[in-house]
């Protein structure tokens, strides 16, 4: 059984590995100190924009006033892109796999394809229309409502 994992520590660099044991070996932390990490399955065949990874960045606010919980979403968001083509055979180059600005802005190709490695939702829709017409996907109709759905679980 083989799958890739990504370790997302609270204040450190990310690690991509093919085995959970490697994740712990590579962290190099003192075993006596306790740390919190999120391990998640790495998506090996993601949807790409021009052969590059991307993520969708949106902002929301969750409030609780007198026990009443409300969620608010800012309608505008953006797409963050990688400036390197996706390749599963190179996990050492974080620019290929991680789209956050702290990683991307250190690369000499940052901003080469999009200003600040960012696309608007409208730009993303144009990309979908040009490259995935057979799917008839509308970002605002089909994807955005799914992103805005969340559950609040009370303990």
C-alpha positions as CSV (number, residue, x, y, z in Angstrom):
1,X,0.0,0.0,0.0
2,X,1.6,3.2,-1.2
3,X,0.4,6.8,-0.8
4,X,2.0,10.2,-0.3
5,X,1.6,12.2,2.8
6,X,2.2,15.9,3.5
7,X,3.1,17.1,7.0
8,X,1.8,20.5,7.8
9,X,3.5,21.7,11.0
10,X,2.2,24.9,12.8
11,X,5.4,27.0,12.4
12,X,7.9,25.1,10.1
13,X,8.5,23.9,6.6
14,X,6.3,21.3,4.9
15,X,7.4,17.8,4.2
16,X,6.2,15.5,1.5
17,X,6.8,11.8,1.9
18,X,5.7,8.3,0.8
19,X,5.5,6.9,4.3
20,X,4.4,8.2,7.6
21,X,7.6,6.9,9.2
22,X,9.6,9.1,6.9
23,X,7.6,12.1,8.0
24,X,8.6,11.5,11.6
25,X,12.3,10.8,10.7
26,X,12.6,13.9,8.6
27,X,11.1,16.3,11.2
28,X,14.4,16.1,13.2
29,X,12.6,17.2,16.4
30,X,13.6,16.1,19.9
31,X,11.4,13.1,20.6
32,X,10.9,14.3,24.2
33,X,9.2,17.5,23.0
34,X,5.5,17.3,22.0
35,X,4.5,18.8,18.7
36,X,1.2,19.1,16.8
37,X,1.2,18.2,13.1
38,X,-1.4,17.7,10.6
39,X,-0.9,14.7,8.2
40,X,-2.9,14.7,5.1
41,X,-2.9,12.6,2.0
42,X,-1.1,14.3,-0.9
43,X,-3.2,14.6,-4.0
44,X,-1.0,12.9,-6.6
45,X,-3.1,13.8,-9.7
46,X,-4.4,17.3,-9.0
47,X,-6.2,19.5,-11.5
48,X,-3.5,21.8,-12.9
49,X,-3.5,25.2,-14.5
50,X,-1.1,25.1,-17.5
51,X,0.7,22.1,-16.0
52,X,1.1,23.9,-12.6
53,X,-0.4,23.4,-9.2
54,X,-2.8,25.9,-7.7
55,X,-5.0,26.4,-4.7
56,X,-8.1,28.5,-4.0
57,X,-7.7,31.1,-1.3
58,X,-10.9,32.5,0.3
59,X,-11.6,34.2,3.6
60,X,-14.3,33.6,6.1
61,X,-15.3,34.6,9.6
62,X,-17.0,32.5,12.2
63,X,-18.6,34.3,15.1
64,X,-20.3,33.1,18.2
65,X,-22.4,35.6,20.1
66,X,-24.5,34.3,23.1
67,X,-24.2,30.8,21.7
68,X,-25.4,31.8,18.2
69,X,-22.8,30.8,15.7
70,X,-22.7,32.5,12.3
71,X,-20.4,32.1,9.3
72,X,-19.6,34.8,6.8
73,X,-17.7,34.5,3.6
74,X,-16.0,37.3,1.6
75,X,-17.2,36.7,-1.9
76,X,-13.9,37.6,-3.6
77,X,-11.0,35.3,-3.4
78,X,-8.2,34.3,-5.7
79,X,-6.2,31.4,-7.2
80,X,-2.6,30.9,-6.1
81,X,-0.4,29.2,-8.7
82,X,3.0,27.6,-8.7
83,X,5.6,29.0,-11.0
84,X,7.0,25.5,-11.8
85,X,5.4,22.7,-13.7
86,X,4.1,19.8,-11.6
87,X,6.2,16.7,-11.3
88,X,5.8,13.8,-9.0
89,X,9.5,12.8,-9.3
90,X,10.8,15.9,-7.5
91,X,9.7,16.4,-3.9
92,X,12.7,18.4,-2.9
93,X,11.7,21.4,-4.9
94,X,8.9,22.9,-2.7
95,X,8.1,25.5,-5.4
96,X,6.5,22.7,-7.5
97,X,4.3,21.5,-4.8
98,X,3.4,24.4,-2.4
99,X,1.7,27.5,-3.7
100,X,1.9,29.7,-0.7
101,X,3.6,33.1,-1.2
102,X,6.4,32.4,1.4
103,X,7.7,29.6,-0.8
104,X,6.9,31.0,-4.3
105,X,8.3,34.5,-3.9
106,X,11.8,33.1,-3.4
107,X,11.9,31.6,-6.9
108,X,13.3,33.5,-9.8
109,X,10.2,32.7,-11.9
110,X,7.8,34.1,-9.3
111,X,5.3,36.2,-11.3
112,X,6.4,35.0,-14.7
113,X,3.0,33.6,-15.7
114,X,0.6,35.6,-13.5
115,X,1.3,38.8,-11.5
116,X,2.2,37.6,-8.0
117,X,1.3,34.1,-9.1
118,X,-2.4,34.9,-8.7
119,X,-5.5,34.6,-10.8
120,X,-8.9,36.0,-10.2
121,X,-11.9,33.7,-10.1
122,X,-12.9,35.2,-13.5
123,X,-9.5,34.3,-14.9
124,X,-9.9,30.8,-13.6
125,X,-13.3,30.5,-15.2
126,X,-11.8,31.6,-18.5
127,X,-9.2,28.9,-18.1
128,X,-11.9,26.3,-17.4
129,X,-13.9,27.4,-20.4
130,X,-10.9,27.2,-22.7
131,X,-9.5,23.9,-21.5
132,X,-12.4,21.9,-20.0
133,X,-15.4,22.8,-22.2
134,X,-16.5,19.2,-22.2
135,X,-17.2,19.4,-18.4
136,X,-19.4,22.6,-18.6
137,X,-18.0,23.7,-15.2
138,X,-19.0,27.1,-13.9
139,X,-16.8,28.1,-11.0
140,X,-19.4,30.4,-9.5
141,X,-22.3,28.0,-9.9
142,X,-20.7,24.6,-9.3
143,X,-17.5,25.1,-7.2
144,X,-17.9,28.2,-5.1
145,X,-21.1,27.0,-3.3
146,X,-19.3,23.8,-2.3
147,X,-16.4,25.8,-0.9
148,X,-18.7,27.9,1.2
149,X,-20.4,24.9,2.9
150,X,-19.1,24.1,6.3
151,X,-20.3,22.4,9.5
152,X,-20.0,23.5,13.0
153,X,-19.7,20.7,15.5
154,X,-20.4,21.4,19.1
155,X,-18.4,19.4,21.7
